[in-house]
Amino acid sequence: FGYPYERCAEILVKVLEDFDPIARNVKRVIICLYMEKAYKVFMEVFNKHLKEFKGGK
């Protein structure tokens, strides 16, 4: 509702990182996005963090 997609994706990445240690049994997280633009931004942010997580900064 007007909140920047990139900022939202960054916050979600942080929440998922913080949640990981206490949620060992969680196998899948589903993120529903309703617009192609939002999907592209989230993919870009998530891929950036995944690369950093794997040590590819």
C-alpha positions as CSV (number, residue, x, y, z in Angstrom):
1,F,0.0,0.0,0.0
2,G,2.7,2.4,-1.0
3,Y,5.5,0.9,1.1
4,P,8.7,0.5,-0.9
5,Y,9.1,-3.1,-2.2
6,E,12.9,-3.0,-1.7
7,R,12.6,-1.9,2.0
8,C,9.9,-4.5,2.6
9,A,12.1,-7.3,1.1
10,E,15.1,-6.2,3.2
11,I,12.9,-6.3,6.4
12,L,11.6,-9.8,5.4
13,V,15.1,-11.1,4.9
14,K,16.1,-9.9,8.3
15,V,13.0,-11.4,9.9
16,L,13.7,-14.8,8.2
17,E,17.3,-14.7,9.3
18,D,16.3,-14.0,12.9
19,F,13.6,-16.7,12.8
20,D,15.9,-19.4,11.4
21,P,17.6,-20.5,14.7
22,I,14.2,-21.0,16.5
23,A,12.4,-22.7,13.5
24,R,14.5,-25.7,12.7
25,N,11.4,-27.8,11.7
26,V,10.2,-25.2,9.1
27,K,10.8,-26.6,5.7
28,R,9.3,-24.0,3.5
29,V,8.2,-20.3,3.7
30,I,5.8,-19.1,1.0
31,I,5.8,-15.4,0.2
32,C,2.8,-14.2,-1.9
33,L,3.3,-11.2,-4.0
34,Y,0.6,-9.8,-6.3
35,M,2.5,-7.8,-8.7
36,E,5.3,-8.7,-11.2
37,K,7.3,-5.6,-10.1
38,A,7.2,-6.7,-6.5
39,Y,8.3,-10.2,-7.4
40,K,11.3,-8.8,-9.4
41,V,12.4,-6.6,-6.5
42,F,12.0,-9.3,-3.9
43,M,14.0,-11.8,-6.1
44,E,16.8,-9.2,-6.5
45,V,17.0,-8.6,-2.8
46,F,16.8,-12.2,-1.9
47,N,19.4,-13.2,-4.4
48,K,21.7,-10.5,-3.1
49,H,21.4,-11.8,0.4
50,L,21.7,-15.4,-0.7
51,K,25.0,-14.6,-2.5
52,E,26.2,-12.9,0.7
53,F,25.1,-15.8,2.8
54,K,27.1,-18.2,0.6
55,G,30.2,-16.0,0.9
56,G,30.1,-14.4,-2.5
57,K,29.8,-10.8,-1.2
